[in-house]
Amino acid sequence: MGMMRSLCILAAGATIGGALFIAYRISQETGKSVPEALSDVPAEVQRLCSDLKGRAGQAVDQGREACRAKEAEMNERLRGTTEAQ
């Protein structure tokens, strides 16, 4: 019971800290005060998440391409080894 409570408090603290950090960053970029920038946090989090999804999709696509290229290279080497025997 105590462990779950500690984890909940930790998660809440991390969430609040993250929101304050994003608000601080927004305030530095726009010149708003941190309390004013807090209203922009949800939109900024949405933007960050969509950017992250886009980058993850690109990374997955690049990984697949690299895997296919490596697989084709390995198959070519195996065919060369089989033909040499």
N, C-alpha and C positions, 0 to 999 in steps of 0.2 A: 504494500500500500504506500509506504513512504517513498519507494523508488518511482512509482508512477507519478506521484505528486511532484517529485523533484524534476522528472522529465517534462511534465506539463509546465512547470515554472520556467524551466530552461527554454522550452519551445516558445513560450510567451515572451520571454526576455529577448530571445533571438529575433523574433518577429518585430517587436517594438524597436529594437536596436537597428534592424535592417531598414525599417521605415524611416527612422530618424536619420540614418546615414544617407538614404536616397533623398530625403527632404533637404538635408544639408548640401548635397551635391547640386540639387536643383536651385537652391538659394544662391550658391556660388555662381552658377551659370546665368541665372536670370536677374540677380540683384534683389530678389524678394527676401523677406525674412523667413526664417525656418518655419514659424507657425503658418505663414501664408503659403509656403511651399508644400506643406502637408496635404493640402487639397489636390495637388498635382501628382502625388505619389501613386495612386491607383493607375492613372494613365501611363506613367513612366514604367511601372511594373509590367503592364500589358505590353508596352513597346519592347521592353527587355526580354520578355518571354517569347514574343514573336520573333525577335532577332535570334534568340537562342535556338528556337525551333528551326529557323531557316539555316543557321550554321550547322546544326546537328544533321539536318537533311543533306546538306552539301557534303559533310564529312562521311555520312553513310554512303552516298553515291560515289565519292572518291575511293572509299574503301572497297566497295564492290568492284569498281573498275580495276583497281590494283589487284584484287583477288583474281579476277578473270584473266588479267594479263599474266599473273604469276602462274595460274593454272595452265594457261596455254603454253607458256614457256616450259613448264615441267612436262607437259604432254609431248611437246616437241623433243625435249631431251630424251624422254623415255622411248619415243619412236626411233630416234637416232641410235640409242643403245641397242634396241631390239634389232634394227636393221644391220648393225655392225656384227652381230653374232651370227 
